[in-house]
Amino acid sequence: MFDLSVVRRSFVVGFIHSFIQLPTKATLMIDHRLYTKHPDYFAGKEDMERLIDGYGDLGFVYKQSLEGNWYDQHQRWLSETNTAVRNSEEWTDSLRTFLSTTSGEGFRDKISFENNVVVGAEIDTRFKVVDTTILTHARRMRSARREVRKLAGSLGTVIVYADTFVWLESFLVIARETAYSMFIAVSTVLVVLLLLLGDVAAAFLVALCVADVCICVFGCLYWYNDAINFITAFFIVIAVGLSADAPAHLCRAFLDSRAET
């Protein structure tokens, strides 16, 4: 026998997965970079070391991905060649010399010079590989940005960036705006129902129907192996208006009915 409660529970489970957990379709391995702009690496040696070590100590960062970065390799080269560096100019000259060696040639595209001054550099790193949710990756992105600001010190501007971050930012915007639009739509529908039906109980019943339909739409996203995006967000918000029409007419008919039951 067909059990409607089973179907409803399935949609509720789908709603929880689609909207609250926001699952990914596959594991994401996010390679990203730490950018430093116009720093004085000689004067900010301790801050640079603290940035690399501190960022690697973050629980969601794969610390081994920071090993072998250009800064540590340059410092090792200075030690191995017994090169004395007394000021920022000599440090920059030593960096240019290091980049011309076989040990440093692989880092040439990681560092930008302008008038014999380092104007920018990048260090490759990555988040730990875990089967998690889009929302978790987005939180990691924001946490990483927040932490590098704390660790920057005298280095000035430090940026955490990856091409994937653009997608994560758009996802956060879509999820936030979808929830906001739904709240506005449901609130507007409730006010209109109160005005047109003139009955609080009837308006409340119709609002429950609207909420039920919205949960079903969210649930379908999960069972269809889809997620919140520009297209699905449109249908979710549209569902609020469409789902109010039939219940409102039924309630209006019952309110106008002169039958005893």
C-alpha positions, 0 to 999 in steps of 0.5 A, spaced: 500 500 500 502 506 498 505 510 504 505 518 503 509 518 510 514 515 507 515 519 501 514 525 505 520 523 510 524 522 503 523 529 501 525 532 508 531 528 508 532 531 501 531 538 504 536 537 509 541 534 505 540 539 499 539 546 503 543 544 510 548 540 508 549 542 501 553 536 499 558 536 493 557 531 487 565 529 488 571 530 493 574 537 492 582 537 492 583 545 492 589 547 490 590 554 491 596 560 492 598 565 498 600 571 494 604 577 498 604 584 495 610 589 495 613 585 501 620 587 504 622 579 505 629 581 508 626 585 514 620 581 514 623 574 515 620 572 521 613 574 519 614 570 512 616 564 516 611 565 521 606 566 515 608 559 512 608 555 519 602 558 521 598 557 515 601 550 515 598 549 522 591 550 520 587 544 521 584 543 514 591 545 510 595 540 507 602 542 511 606 538 506 604 542 500 608 548 503 614 544 503 619 546 498 616 553 496 621 558 493 622 562 500 624 556 504 629 553 498 632 560 497 633 561 505 636 554 504 641 556 498 643 562 502 645 557 508 649 552 503 652 557 499 654 561 505 651 568 502 651 574 506 645 578 506 646 585 510 640 589 507 634 588 502 637 590 496 642 584 497 637 580 499 633 581 492 640 580 488 641 574 492 634 572 490 635 573 482 642 569 483 638 563 486 633 564 480 638 563 475 641 557 478 638 550 477 635 549 484 631 556 483 629 556 475 623 552 477 620 558 481 621 564 476 614 564 475 612 565 482 616 571 483 615 578 480 620 584 479 619 591 478 625 595 478 629 590 481 624 590 487 620 584 488 613 586 487 609 580 488 610 572 489 606 566 490 606 560 494 603 553 492 599 550 497 592 546 498 587 544 502 586 537 505 583 532 501 576 530 504 569 528 502 565 533 505 560 539 503 560 545 499 559 549 505 565 546 508 569 548 503 566 555 503 568 556 510 575 553 509 576 559 504 573 564 508 577 561 514 584 561 510 583 568 508 581 571 515 587 567 518 592 570 513 590 577 515 592 575 522 599 572 520 601 577 515 604 582 520 609 587 516 608 583 510 602 587 508 597 584 503 597 577 503 591 574 499 589 566 499 586 565 492 584 559 487 580 559 481 575 554 485 574 560 490 570 564 484 565 558 484 565 557 492 563 565 492 558 564 487 555 558 491 555 562 497 551 568 494 546 564 491 545 560 497 544 566 501 540 570 496 535 564 495 534 563 503 533 571 503 528 571 497 524 565 500 523 569 506 521 575 502 516 571 498 513 567 503 512 573 508 509 577 502 504 571 500 502 570 508 500 577 508 496 577 502 493 571 504 491 574 510 488 580 506 484 576 501 482 570 506 480 574 512 482 568 516 488 567 520 487 559 521 486 559 513 492 563 511 496 559 516 494 552 513 495 555 506 502 557 508 503 550 511 502 548 504 507 553 501 512 550 506 511 543 504 512 544 497 518 548 498 521 542 502 519 538 496 522 542 491 529 542 496 528 534 497 528 533 489 535 537 488 538 531 493 534 525 489 536 528 482 543 529 484 543 536 483 545 542 488 543 549 489 545 553 483 542 559 478 537 555 475 535 551 481 534 557 485 530 560 480 525 554 481 525 554 488 523 561 489 518 561 483 515 555 487 513 559 493 508 563 488 505 557 484 504 553 491 500 558 494 495 558 488 491 552 489 491 552 497 488 559 497 482 557 492 480 551 496 480 555 503 476 560 499 471 555 497 471 552 504 470 559 507 464 561 502 461 554 503 454 554 507 454 547 508 454 544 515 460 540 514 
